[in-house]
Amino acid sequence: MGNIIRFNDASPNSEWLSMSNQGTDCFLELLIHAADTVECTKPQEALIAFLKEQKDINEVAPGTAGFDVEEMPWKAHSLSEDVQFLLRVVEAAKSLLVQGELHYTPNKSIVIPWFDRLMEMLKQKRSADSNLKKRKTGQVS
């Protein structure tokens, strides 16, 4: 079975991240490891805890660790900062690949595009939140 990460349940299949169980382990391990290098707040710790939980799920029940970015434990009051935090974590995860800090060597040609796609989803989350705030305040023309 494979794991799917997508923006939300309305996302077209072409925008999904579909990974093998080993790919998911590698992807999440790199993100979790990278998060240790970036200072974070309590809401941001909750986002990393969510990723750790997904990694644990994949170890216990392979093929069931997929999630929607919109369903992560976002806090409305800090969403923009939290998205920025995760973007920094993804960038750090990419650099860890180059530094070879893991006990194995991930295939960069596979993992880097996954990180790029996750970054696109995170930016989409920030944009969707910004548009929602504008609609609530009547700033959308």
VENZI-V533994 format. One line per field, one symbol per residue. ss: DSSP state (h for helix, s for strand, l for the rest). A space follows every 50 residues. Layout:
# VENZI-V533994
ss: ???
This chain:
# VENZI-V533994
ss: llssssllllllhhhlssslhhhhhhhhhhhhhhhllllllhhhhhhhhh hhhhhhhhhhllllllsshhhllllhhhhhhhhhhhhhhhhhhhhhhhhl lllllllhhhhhhhhhhhhhhhhhhhhhhhhhhhhhhllll
